[in-house]
Amino acid sequence: MSDSPQTTNTQDSGSEESRQKPKKLDRKAYEKELKRLQAELVEMQQWVVSTGARLVIIMEGRDAAGKGSAIKRITQYLNPRTCRIEALPAPNSREQGQWYFQRYVEKLPTKGEIVIFDRSWYNRAGVERVMGFATSEGYRRFLHQAPIFERLLVEDGIMLRKYWFSVSDEEQLRRFESRRDDPLRRWKLSPMDMQSITRWEDYSKAKDEMFVHTDIPTAPWYTVESEDKKRSRINVINHLLSSIPYEHIEQDIPEMLERPARRDYERPPRSDFRYVPDVASNLEKDKVKEKKKGKKTTIKRSSHSSGGVLMFLSSVRSTRVSTGVGVIFRHA
């Protein structure tokens, strides 16, 4: 098979704008499947460590497309000693004088490691191209060298997976607004993100050209539809696992030892130590207060309602005595 760039899967803006928004994935079904896939990811990591394999996962895509949340679910239960996330900042003055790929080479995995790039060397074909941070010469050199660089990685035994998270302009804007209104996630917004709103088509064109030059059989791009984040997480994890030839590795589960009887050790008095204040106990007290308050309100309401019932029954009895007519109650 020829290793020249492929011409498929290059549409971004057109497909994103015309596609229908998928139905939200059922939460219970999502959580159940996510747990299963995360257990498989643990198995896969054990295989990577045991066999000395090297895995590089590139996560690229639009701002707010769901890359970070997908990475979070992938790594949630993995051992951080052999799985790390690389999110490189803008290059410093020294790095600007180096070969462009040099600072990424330093972050590549050794045997038995998984490295996930939260954005990668493809910054040059995306934000640097659109925002004018890269010269035309540097950009063209990148498009020429990137496929060569990736072929070298694969030839050396590194498993390389490249994912592009695709989101519509409407959904991206909605997520930006959600981040802006949420103090816990506001840090995710930057002036550069705001620029992406007005440069949507520029980013689309840059992405299309990037795919034309770098979507090669040795290191193909896989597009992740990310209108619904839950769907995208399930889909990308499932695809990743299906693309890795991992096998189940039997683990030596250590036996629990019995603790020996205490001999000559005596713990110093608690007063000798500084303890963190137990502010959590205040939460328990507040909960007890709320329960007591709720019970009082319920008793008060029930007393009012029971009083009304008693009055009603009393009137019924008096009616039956005075008229001799039976009363029939109907369940509503």
N, C-alpha and C positions, 0 to 999 in steps of 0.2 A: 504494500500500500504506500502510495506517495505521502510524504510528510509535508507537502505544501499546504498553506492555509486553506481552510474550507470556506465555502461561501454561504453555508446554511446558518440559520439562527442569528441573523444580523439585524433584524428589525427590533426596534425598541419603542420609539415614540408611537408609531402607527398602531402596533399591536396593543400597547398599553392603553391608548386612548379609546380604541374600538371594542375592547373585550368587555364582557359583562362581569360585574362584580360577583364573585362566588358566594354561595350561601355560607353563613357562619358555621363552623364545625361545632358539633355538639360537645359541650364541655366535658361531660363524663367520658364519652368515647375518646376524646382527645387525651385526657389525663391517663386513662388506662393504657392507650397505645404508647404514649410518651414514656411511661414507666417501663414498658416492655422493651422499647428501643434503647432506653438508657441502660438497662441491664445488659443488652447486647453490646453497647458501646464499652462497658466495663470488660466484657469478654474480649472484645476486639483489642482493647489496650493491653490486656494480659498477653495476648498473642504477639503484639508488637514488641513488648518488653522481652518476652521469652525467645523470640526469633531474631531479635536485633534489627527488626524492620525500621524504616524511616518513612514517616508520613508527613507531608506538607499539605495543608488545606488553605486555599485562598478564598476569602470572603470579600466580594466586591459588589457594588451596586449603587443605586441612588441613595442620597441622604434620607434617613428615616425609612429605609426599605425593609428593615427587620434583621439586619446582619448581626447586630449586637445581641438581640434576644435569642437568636438561633445559637450563637456561640455559647451563650450562658447555659442553654439547655443541653448542649453537647458536652460541656465540661463539668456540669453540676456534680456528677459522682465520680469523675475521673481523678486519678492520682496526680496532683499537681507537680510531683517530682519528675514525672515523665511525660507530662502534657502541659504546654505553656502557650499563652496567647501573646502575640507580638503586634503592638499597635504603635508603630514608629511615629515620632513627631516630625515636624519639618526639619530637613537636614541643617546641621550647623555649618559654620564656615569651613571647618576641616572637611566634613563630608561632602560639601559642595565642590571641593577640589579633587574628589576621588572619582573612580569609575562609578557610574550611577548604581550598578547592582552590588557594589562592594559592601555597603552597610546591611544589605539583606543577606548576603552570603554568610556574614557573621552570625546570623540568627537561625541558620538552617539546622535541622536536627542531627544529633549523633545517633549511634545505634540504639534502638529501643525507645525512641522519642517520637512524640507527635507535636508538631508546631502548627498553630492556627494563626494565619495573618489576617488581622482585622484591618483591611485595606493593605495593599502590598506595593510591589514595584509598579503596579498598574496606575499608581497616582500620576505618573508621567503622561499616560495616555488619557487621563480623565481631568482631574482638577487642574493639574499643571498646564495642560493643553488649553483648556477653556479659559482659565484665569490669566494666561500669559506668563506663567512662572517658568516655563521651559521655552528655550529658543526653538525655532523651526528646525534647525540642524539637530539639536538634541532630541527633539521629538521624533524626527525621521530615523535617527540612529537607534532610538529605543525600539521602534516598530521592526527594525531589521534585526536587532540583537535579541529581543525577548524570546522569539521562537528558538533561536540557537541556544540561549541560556537555559531554557526549559528542557530542550532535548538533552543537554549535557547532564542536567539533574536526573532525568529519567534513565539515561544510559548508565549513570553511576548507581542506580538502584533505588533512588528516592521515588516513592509513590506520590504523585502530584495530582491534586484534585482542585479544580477551579470552578467556583460558583458565582453566578451573577444574580443578585436579588432584584427582581423587576417589580415596580409599583407604578400606579397611575399618578398623574399630576394631581388629581382631586384627592386621592388618598394620602399622598405625600403632604399636601397642604393641611389636611385634617390632622395629621400626626404632628406637624409643626405647631399648629394651634394648641393641640393637647399638651405638648411639651412646654409651650410658653405659659400655659395656665397652671402647670403643675410644679410647685417649688422643688419637689424631689427630683424632677427630670429636666428642669430648666437649664442645667449645666450642659445638656446635650446640644442645645442650640448655640450656633455661632454666627457671626456676620457672614461667613462663607456659606452657611446653610441658606441664609436669606438670599444670597446671590444666586443660588441654584434655582430659586423660584422664577427669576427673570431670565435665566439662561437655560431654560428647559430644553429647547431645541438644539442649542449648542452642545449640551451634554449628550443629547440623543445622537447627533452627528459624530461626536467623538467616540461614543461607545460603538456605533456601527463600524467605523473605520478600524477601531481596535480589534473587533471581532474578525474582520476581514483578514487582518495580518497575523493574529495570534490564536485563532481557533484552529489548531492543528491536530491531527489524529493522535500524536504522541501526548499532547496535553490539551484536550478539548475543553471548551467552555460548556457548562451546564446551567441553563436558566431556571431559576426558582421563582415561580409565580407567587407574589407576596402581598396580594390584596388582603388576604386573611392570614395574619401572622401564625395562628395555630396550625393552619394547613401547611404553610411553608416550612415550619419546624419539623412536622412529621415527615414531609416529603424529602427535605434535604437530608435528614438523619437516615431515613430509609435508603435513599440513594447511596449515600456514603457507605453505609454498611454493606450494601449489595455489591459495591465496587471493590471492596477489600477482601482478598482471599483468606480471611482469618479462620482459624479452627479453635475448637474448645480446648483450653489448656487446663489440665487437672492441677489444682492448687493444693499445696500442703497446708492443711488447716491446723494451726498449732493447738495442742491440748491445753485445757485449762488446768493449772496446777493448784493444789490446795495451799492456802496461806498457812505458814507455820504458826504455832502458838507463840504469843508474845513472851519474850524472855526478859531482857533487862532494860528495854527502852521505856521511858516515861515521857510523855509529851509535855512540853512546857505549858504553863498556864496561858489561857487564851488572852489574858490581859497583856501579855508580852508582845502581841502582834497587832498590826494595824489592819483593820477590816474595812472593806468597802461598805458604805452605808446601805442598809437593806431597804431601799425605797420601794422595792417590789411589794413589800408587805402592805404598803399604803393602798396598792391596787386591790388587794384582798379585802381590806377594811372598807374601801369604797363600795366594793361589790356587795358586801354584807349589808351595808347601809341601804343600798338600792333595793336589795331583796326585802329588807324589813319595811321600807317605805312602800314597796309594791304590795306586800301582804296587808298592811294597814289600809291601803286604798281599796283592795279587793274586799276586805272584811266590811269596810264602811259601805261599799256599793251593795254587797250582798245583804247587809242588814236593812238597807233601804228597800231593796227589791223583795226580801222576805216579808218585811212589814206590809208591803202592798199586797202580797199574795195572801197573807193572813187576813187582811181587811176584806179582800175579795171573797175568800172562802167563808168568812164570817157572814158576809152579806148573802152568800148563796144559801148557807144553812138557814138563816132567818127566812129567806124566801121560800125554801122547801117546807119549813115548819108552818109558815103562814098560809101557803097555797096548797101544800100537799103535792106539788108537781116535782117530779124527778128532773135532775139536770144531767145532760149527757155532755162529756168533754171529748173533743175531737183533736187528734194529733195533727199538727200542721206539717 
